[in-house]
Amino acid sequence: MTTYSNNNNNKTNDKTPWTENEFTNVMLRDTANFQEKYGFEVGSNGSAWNNESDAFRHAYMQAYLTLRLGEIPAKILGKYHEIDGNMHNNQDKAEEIMDLHNNSIGREIGNEIKNEHKNEKINPDNPEIKEIIARKVAERMQAGKLILDPSGRRTPKKKLNIPKDEKSQKQSNSQKGCVGSYKVSGYTRADGTEVKGYTRTCGAKHSGMSKEERLAGQAKYKGKRMQDLSDNELEEAISYFI
């Protein structure tokens, strides 16, 4: 009987071992919860076999194990599972290809999360980490990175319910707010220096600034020291040189 230890190289105090059946039940439960959230395909009676739920579970499970045990142990356990299926359940070769491919995507996700959380203690049982894993799996499913059934299908039967990432949304809104160039009134610095009004631009890349305008702006600031410019002047100067 395979035992999955919850000891993650001292990254968590939870050292309670799970048997293979207990671990499988946890993964199935998580898959069911995230199926309700993202809306990927599930079989009759909630089954996760040779369908989108199955693909999600394999990728999710391998990401979890990569964070818990490391990439190599996760790969060995994934391969062991397929060998066991071939020996006792006469698993079809197409099923094995599907599972091993999705396992590799899961390990990729696990390593990606490690890189994003360097120098942090990562406990994959933390609900926030599970949410991160699940979202990354769902995004890859939507992007056609997972194999979703033994036929090799990669397109989900319907678009998944993946809300736009908050960080990306903020960046998008910022770009939408770019209005090219506009007048900025003069102001007085803290040291009493008067600064005349000028035209601010969000940069040649966004404003459609002509070559002549860009050259004129560069000439305006050529030879000036950055430390002598106000924050607003520095921002304007940079916009002419990007």
C-alpha positions as CSV (number, residue, x, y, z in Angstrom):
1,M,0.0,0.0,0.0
2,T,1.4,3.4,-1.0
3,T,1.7,6.0,1.7
4,Y,1.9,9.7,0.9
5,S,3.6,11.5,3.7
6,N,2.5,15.1,4.5
7,N,6.0,16.0,5.6
8,N,7.3,18.6,3.0
9,N,10.9,19.0,4.0
10,N,10.0,21.0,7.1
11,K,7.8,23.4,5.1
12,T,4.8,22.4,7.1
13,N,4.2,20.8,10.6
14,D,1.6,18.4,9.2
15,K,3.3,15.0,9.1
16,T,0.1,12.8,9.1
17,P,0.5,10.1,6.5
18,W,-2.2,9.3,4.0
19,T,-2.8,5.9,2.4
20,E,-3.2,5.8,-1.4
21,N,-7.0,5.4,-1.0
22,E,-7.3,8.4,1.4
23,F,-5.1,10.5,-0.9
24,T,-7.2,9.6,-4.0
25,N,-10.4,10.5,-2.1
26,V,-8.9,13.9,-1.2
27,M,-8.0,14.6,-4.9
28,L,-11.5,13.5,-6.0
29,R,-13.1,15.7,-3.5
30,D,-11.0,18.7,-4.6
31,T,-11.7,17.9,-8.2
32,A,-15.5,17.9,-7.5
33,N,-15.3,21.2,-5.7
34,F,-13.3,22.9,-8.5
35,Q,-15.6,21.4,-11.2
36,E,-18.4,23.3,-9.6
37,K,-16.4,26.5,-9.7
38,Y,-14.9,26.3,-13.2
39,G,-17.5,24.2,-15.0
40,F,-15.4,21.6,-16.8
41,E,-16.9,18.4,-17.9
42,V,-17.8,15.7,-15.4
43,G,-19.1,12.2,-16.1
44,S,-22.4,10.6,-15.0
45,N,-22.7,10.4,-11.3
46,G,-19.9,12.9,-10.9
47,S,-17.3,10.5,-12.3
48,A,-13.8,11.7,-13.2
49,W,-12.6,9.1,-15.7
50,N,-11.5,9.7,-19.3
51,N,-13.0,13.2,-19.3
52,E,-12.2,16.8,-18.5
53,S,-12.5,16.1,-14.7
54,D,-10.0,13.2,-15.1
55,A,-7.6,15.5,-16.9
56,F,-8.0,18.2,-14.2
57,R,-7.5,15.6,-11.4
58,H,-4.2,14.3,-12.9
59,A,-2.7,17.7,-13.4
60,Y,-3.9,19.0,-10.1
61,M,-2.7,15.9,-8.2
62,Q,0.8,16.1,-9.8
63,A,1.1,19.8,-9.0
64,Y,0.2,19.0,-5.5
65,L,2.7,16.2,-5.2
66,T,5.4,18.3,-6.8
67,L,4.9,20.9,-4.1
68,R,4.6,18.3,-1.3
69,L,7.3,15.8,-2.3
70,G,9.3,17.2,-5.2
71,E,9.2,16.7,-9.0
72,I,11.0,13.3,-9.1
73,P,8.9,11.6,-6.4
74,A,5.7,13.0,-8.0
75,K,6.7,11.6,-11.4
76,I,7.5,8.2,-9.9
77,L,4.2,8.0,-8.2
78,G,2.4,9.1,-11.3
79,K,4.1,6.4,-13.4
80,Y,3.5,3.8,-10.7
81,H,-0.2,4.6,-10.9
82,E,-0.2,4.0,-14.6
83,I,1.7,0.7,-14.4
84,D,-0.7,-0.5,-11.7
85,G,-3.6,0.4,-14.0
86,N,-2.0,-1.5,-16.9
87,M,-1.4,-4.6,-14.7
88,H,-4.8,-4.8,-13.0
89,N,-7.3,-2.9,-15.0
90,N,-6.2,-3.5,-18.6
91,Q,-5.8,0.2,-19.1
92,D,-5.9,1.3,-22.7
93,K,-2.7,2.8,-24.1
94,A,-4.5,6.0,-25.1
95,E,-5.6,6.4,-21.5
96,E,-2.0,6.1,-20.3
97,I,-0.8,8.7,-22.9
98,M,-3.5,11.0,-21.7
99,D,-2.7,10.6,-18.0
100,L,1.1,10.9,-18.4
101,H,0.7,14.0,-20.5
102,N,-1.6,15.7,-18.0
103,N,0.8,14.6,-15.2
104,S,3.6,16.4,-16.8
105,I,1.5,19.6,-17.1
106,G,0.8,19.2,-13.4
107,R,4.5,19.0,-12.5
108,E,5.1,22.0,-14.7
109,I,2.5,23.9,-12.6
110,G,4.0,22.8,-9.3
111,N,7.5,24.1,-10.4
112,E,5.9,27.3,-11.6
113,I,4.3,27.9,-8.2
114,K,7.6,27.2,-6.5
115,N,9.4,29.8,-8.6
116,E,6.6,32.3,-7.9
117,H,6.9,31.8,-4.2
118,K,10.7,31.6,-3.8
119,N,11.9,31.7,-0.2
120,E,8.3,31.1,1.1
121,K,7.0,28.0,2.9
122,I,4.5,26.4,0.6
123,N,1.9,24.1,2.1
124,P,-0.2,22.6,-0.7
125,D,-2.9,21.8,1.8
126,N,-3.4,25.5,2.3
127,P,-6.7,26.5,0.6
128,E,-5.1,29.5,-1.0
129,I,-2.4,27.3,-2.6
130,K,-5.0,24.8,-3.8
131,E,-6.9,27.7,-5.4
132,I,-3.7,28.7,-7.2
133,I,-3.1,25.2,-8.4
134,A,-6.7,24.8,-9.6
135,R,-6.7,28.1,-11.5
136,K,-3.5,27.3,-13.3
137,V,-4.8,23.9,-14.3
138,A,-8.1,25.4,-15.5
139,E,-6.3,28.0,-17.5
140,R,-4.1,25.4,-19.2
141,M,-7.2,23.3,-19.9
142,Q,-8.9,26.3,-21.5
143,A,-5.7,27.0,-23.5
144,G,-5.7,23.5,-24.9
145,K,-2.6,22.3,-23.0
146,L,-4.3,19.2,-21.4
147,I,-5.5,16.1,-23.1
148,L,-9.2,15.8,-22.2
149,D,-10.1,12.3,-23.3
150,P,-8.4,9.3,-24.9
151,S,-9.2,10.5,-28.4
152,G,-6.7,13.3,-27.8
153,R,-9.3,16.1,-27.6
154,R,-7.8,19.3,-26.2
155,T,-10.7,21.8,-26.5
156,P,-13.1,21.9,-23.5
157,K,-16.7,21.1,-24.4
158,K,-17.7,24.6,-23.1
159,K,-15.8,27.7,-22.1
160,L,-14.7,27.5,-18.5
161,N,-15.7,29.9,-15.8
162,I,-12.3,31.5,-15.3
163,P,-12.6,35.1,-14.0
164,K,-10.0,37.5,-15.3
165,D,-7.0,37.7,-13.1
166,E,-7.3,40.8,-10.8
167,K,-3.7,41.9,-11.6
168,S,-4.2,41.5,-15.3
169,Q,-7.5,43.4,-15.1
170,K,-5.7,46.4,-13.4
171,Q,-3.1,46.4,-16.1
172,S,-5.8,46.3,-18.7
173,N,-7.7,49.2,-17.1
174,S,-4.5,51.2,-16.9
175,Q,-3.8,50.8,-20.6
176,K,-7.4,51.7,-21.4
177,G,-6.9,54.9,-19.5
178,C,-4.0,55.9,-21.7
179,V,-5.1,59.0,-23.6
180,G,-2.0,59.8,-25.6
181,S,-0.9,63.3,-24.5
182,Y,-2.5,66.1,-22.3
183,K,-1.6,69.4,-20.8
184,V,-0.3,69.5,-17.2
185,S,-0.5,72.8,-15.4
186,G,2.6,74.4,-13.8
187,Y,3.3,73.8,-10.2
188,T,5.7,74.8,-7.4
189,R,8.2,72.3,-6.0
190,A,8.7,71.8,-2.3
191,D,11.9,73.9,-2.4
192,G,10.0,76.8,-4.0
193,T,11.1,76.3,-7.6
194,E,8.5,77.2,-10.2
195,V,7.8,74.5,-12.9
196,K,6.1,75.7,-16.0
197,G,3.2,73.7,-17.6
198,Y,4.0,71.1,-20.1
199,T,2.5,68.4,-22.2
200,R,2.5,64.9,-20.7
201,T,2.3,61.8,-22.8
202,C,1.8,58.2,-21.9
203,G,4.6,57.3,-24.3
204,A,5.3,56.9,-27.9
205,K,4.2,53.2,-27.8
206,H,0.6,54.2,-26.7
207,S,0.1,57.7,-27.9
208,G,0.9,57.3,-31.5
209,M,3.5,60.0,-31.2
210,S,5.0,61.0,-34.5
211,K,8.8,60.7,-35.2
212,E,9.0,64.5,-35.2
213,E,7.3,64.9,-31.8
214,R,9.5,62.2,-30.3
215,L,12.7,63.9,-31.6
216,A,11.6,67.3,-30.4
217,G,10.9,65.8,-26.9
218,Q,14.3,64.1,-26.9
219,A,16.0,67.4,-27.8
220,K,14.1,69.1,-25.0
221,Y,15.7,66.9,-22.3
222,K,19.0,66.2,-24.0
223,G,21.9,67.1,-21.7
224,K,19.7,67.5,-18.6
225,R,20.5,65.5,-15.5
226,M,17.9,63.1,-14.2
227,Q,18.4,64.3,-10.6
228,D,17.5,67.8,-11.6
229,L,14.1,66.8,-13.0
230,S,10.9,66.5,-11.1
231,D,9.0,63.2,-11.1
232,N,6.6,64.5,-13.7
233,E,9.4,65.8,-15.9
234,L,11.3,62.5,-15.6
235,E,8.2,60.6,-16.6
236,E,7.7,62.8,-19.6
237,A,11.4,62.5,-20.6
238,I,11.3,58.8,-20.4
239,S,8.2,58.7,-22.7
240,Y,10.2,60.3,-25.5
241,F,13.0,57.7,-25.3
242,I,11.1,54.4,-25.0
